[in-house]
């Protein structure tokens, strides 16, 4: 018994040590270099700065005529719009795919799951966006993000939907509820745990997306937070102190979101595991 306890304690210690090395050390490295002057930061040392330069964060805001504020606005619009559409479409799609058992739904499920493996084609997508006049627009970028994340979102909703007893729907039918009423009043409120998971996972993925806005949303006025990193990286010179300060600033919103939804994500995982 004592041997097992020692093994469990050793596992806990190793887990905490690994988490410290993987998460805390990189963040500390970025923070100390964000507070150094340019020449000292370019050495990429984890040593404390000889003099703390807190004004680096203010300089990041002022760069390119306060471009980071525009970037936060653009990224916020893309994240909010994409997540709302993903929740609505994903929950409905997961509900239908889980409850209907026929050949058509089997084909649809296969097509949706194929979306997890098939990569996006850049040039054809740009051609389509140009034809529908959505290239270089926030709405076009939202549709791109929704198309990329919808297979995974439907998979999450469908998996959680299987834990909801079908007897609840049968009781609703007996009370004279329509299919829409059953979904909106009975099913959707029960999806709060998995909806929290969908929000945090998709929000972080879309907010941190670098390549898709680079291809589908070019232009300084359309910059997202990840593209502001270009302000401090050049072919012949780089300002790592400003770069790390920028990284820390654009990390804060998703960190707050994760802290807010963390407990609900855990509750959702536990609830999905014990239902049914």
Number of C-alpha atoms within 10 A of each C-alpha: 6 7 8 9 10 11 12 12 12 12 12 12 12 12 12 12 12 12 12 13 12 11 10 12 13 12 15 14 16 22 18 21 28 28 24 24 21 17 12 17 23 15 10 14 13 15 12 14 16 10 10 14 16 13 14 21 19 13 14 25 16 13 14 12 10 13 21 25 15 18 21 19 16 18 25 18 16 24 23 16 18 25 27 13 15 26 22 12 16 26 26 20 22 22 21 14 21 18 13 11 10 9 9 11 15 13 11 13 18 11 12 17 16 12 16 14 9 9 9 13 8 11 11 10 15 17 12 12 19 13 10 9 11 17 20 19 14 19 15 20 24 21 16 19 23 25 14 17 21 24 22 18 27 25 21 18 24 22 16 25 24 16 14 16 12 12 9 12 17 13 12 17 14 8 9 11 16 11 12 11 14 18 18 13 13 15 21 17 11 15 17 15 21 26 26 20 23 22 23 19 16 22 22 17 15 23 22 18 17 15 11 15 23 15 15 22 21 16 11 13 12 21 22 29 27 22 19 23 19 10 17 17 14 9 5 5 9 16 17 23 27 28 24 25 27 26 19 16 15 20 16 11 14 16 11 11 14 19 11 13 16 15 12 18 22 15 17 19 14 12 15 19 11 8 11 9
